[in-house]
Amino acid sequence: MAKKGCVARPCDHFEIVNRSLIQPPLPPENAVFLDIDGTLLDLASPPTAVIVPPHLPRLLQRLSQRHGGAIALISGRALADIDGMFGPGFAVAAEHGAVLRDASGEVLSSTLPSSALAGMADELRAAVAAKPGALLEEKKYGLVLHWRGSPEHAGALIELAAKCAAAHPELVLQAAHDALEIRIGGTDKASALETFMSLAPFTGRVPVFVGDDLTDEAAIARAAMLGGYGLHVHRSFNGSPAAVRAWLAASLADEGGA
């Protein structure tokens, strides 16, 4: 619960949500792993239209301080996008773990790009151009077909993605909310979480992962396997990123962090 007098402050990190949805406050000994789209931020189409609440980067910074730096953002987004939204100073697993970077800015690992992705980009661009409401998100390690604005095109886009990827065994298809990504295999959010847990300042802590999508289920399971737990936004927060943000803020407030 917020400390008395918090409401009189600028309230830089509290939001009005159904308080019954908030999970128990995070203990400071946890290592915290957070998905972005659909978890910290409301989904948007196109993905570039997401809105980052002004208080959120500072909230995450303060949460990182509380947890001794053991907080990481694990996302399908490109590294530059994540930095643009939240700024430096966070450990990041970008593009489903294709790039791992620590909070100091050191790149811990990165996957080799695939020339096959570049080779199929033109065909995918032409396909979405002929389907109003569909779009192609181009990243270094993946191409994402989105159809949130045109669900009637889902079947054709899925079929096209499967055809494009079939001849390239290094590529995998990753389903997501109203989207399908063709990306380089061998990395995922679960592996990224486990790698971070082997490194300071995460090692020895209890991992907690929060996500919302099919791409997050393996990381939720891996956190449990490593002695922690995972929370799914739809199962644990009634599908509300605002409730996730309020829960993080309440964890700070629980020990005077507000």
N, C-alpha and C positions, 0 to 999 in steps of 0.2 A: 504494500500500500504506500501511496505517496506520503511523505512527511508533512506534518502540519505546516502550512505557510507556502507550500509549493505552488498553489494556485495563484498566489500573489506575484509570483515571478513571471517572466515572459512565457512560461510554458513551452519551452522550445522543443520538447520531445514527447508530449502527451497528446493523445488523440482520443476522441470519444468513441468507444466501442462497447459492445456488450461484455461487461466485465466477467460474466460467467464463462466466457470462452477462453480467458487467459489461463495459461498453465502456471503451475507453481514457479516462483522466481528461480532463475538459474543460480546455482551455487558458484562462487567465484573460482572453484577448482576445476570447473568444466573447461574443456576445449570446445569452442563454438564454431560450427561450420554452417554457412548460410548460402542457400541459393538466392538468386536475385529476382528474376521475372516470375511473377505469380507468388512470390514468397515475401520479399521485402517491398516489391513494387507491384502495383496493379498491372495486369497484362494490357498491352496496347497493340493496335495494328495501324501502321507498321511498327516494328519494335523500336524504331527511333523516336516514336511519339510518347514513350513512357515518361512519366513525371516523377522526378525524385523529390520528395518532400524536403524543403530547405533544412529542416532539423536533422535529417537522417545521417548525413556524413558525420556530423559532430556526435550524434548518439553512438554511432559505431566506434568512433575514436575513443569515447569515454568507456564503452564496453570493453574495448581492447585493453585499455589501461587497467580496468578492474580485473581482467582475466590474464594479466601478465603478458599481454601480446598474443595470447592463444586464441585468435579469432581469424577465420579465413573465409573469403568469398569464393564459392565453388559454383561456376556458371557455364552455360553454353556460349555466353557472349565472348567476343574478342577482348583481348587484354586492354587495348586502347579504349574501347567502349567503357569497360569497368573503371579504368582510371579517370575517364572523363566524367563519370557519374559520381564517384566517391572520393577521388583524389588518391594520392600515394599514401603509403604507410600501412597497407594491409597485405597480408599473405593472400595470394590469389591463385586459383586454378581456373584458367581460362579455356574456353572451347572444350569443355568436358575433360579437362586435365591434359590437353595437348601441350599446354604451357603451364609450368609451375613456377611461381615466383614467391620469394619470402618477403616479409614486411620491410626489409631494408632495401628492396629493389633488386636483389640478386636473382637472376633466372636460375632455377635449380635444374630444370630439364625442359626440353622442347622437342616435339616430334618433327621428323623430316616432312616437309610438304610433299604433296603428291601432284605430279604433272597431270594425272588423269582428271583431277578436279578442274584445272584450268581448261582442259580440252573439252569438257562437257558443258562449261558455263554458257557458251553461246546458244546451244540448243535449249537449255533451260530458260535463258532470258527470252528467247523467242516464244517459248511455250507460255510463259506467264504474261507476256505482252498481248497474247491472243485471248487471254482469259481475264476480263476485267474483275478487279478485286483481289486477284492472286498477286503474289510478289515473290521475288527471289532475294534472299539475304546472302551476300557473298562474304565469306570469311577466309582466313589463311588456310585453315584446316578443314573447312566444310562449306557446303552449299545447302541452304535451307529453303525449301519450298513452303510458303505460307498460304493458307486459304481461309483464314478466319473471316475475311470479307466476302468470300465466294465459296461457301461449302459445297456447292453443286459441282465444283471442279476437283474435289478431293480425289475421286477415283482415278481420273485421267492423270493427275499429277503423281499419284503414288505409282501408277503403272509406268510412267515415264522415268521416275527415279529408279525403280527396280531395273528397268532396261539399261539405263546409263551405268549403273553400278555393277551389273552382272559380269562384265568382262574384266573387272578389276578387283581381285581378291583382297587387296589391302584396304578396300573401302567397305564400310558397313552402313546400313540404313538405321537411323535412330528416330523412332516415332516420338512426337511431342504433342502439346495441345494445338490442334488444328494446323499441324505442320509436320514435315518430314525432312530430316537432315541426311544428306550423304556426307559422311565424314571418314576420316582416317581411323581405322580400327586400332586396337591395342591400348587405348586409354579410356577411362571413364571416371565418373565422379567418385565411385567407391574406391578405386585405386588411388586417386588423388588424396582422398581423406586418409587412407592408410599410410601413404607416404608422409604426409604432414605429421601424423601421429608418431612417426619414428624420429622426428626432428624436434629440437628445441624451438620454441617454448611449449610445444604441444605434448611432447613425450611425458608419460606418467600421469596425464590428466584423463578425465572421464569425457569421452567424445559425445557431443550432441550435434546432430545434423537436422536442419529444417529445410524441407523442400515441398514441392507441390505437384511435380509432373512425373510421367513415366521414367524420365531420365534420372529421377532422384530416388527411385525405389531401392536400387542397389546400394546407394550410399546410406540410406536409412537402415538397411539390413546390416551393412558393414559396421556402422556405429554400434549396433547392438552386439555384433560378434566380438567387438573389441571392448566390451564391458560397459558401453554407454547406451544411448537410445536415440531413436529418430522420431521426429514429429512431422506429420504431413499436414499441410495447410488446410486441406479439406476435411480431414479426419479430426484434427486437433484444434483448429481455429475457425471452423465453419467456413472455410474458403476465403478468409479475409486477411490480406496483407496488413491492413490497418491494425488488426488484432495482434499480428506478429510483432509489429513495431511497438505497440503498446505494451506487450509482454516484455520485450527487451528493455523498454523504458522502466517498467515496473521492477525489473530485476535490479536496475541501478538504484531506484528509489527505495528498494527494500532494505538497503544498507546505508542509506543516507546519500546515495549517488545523485539524487535529484537536487 
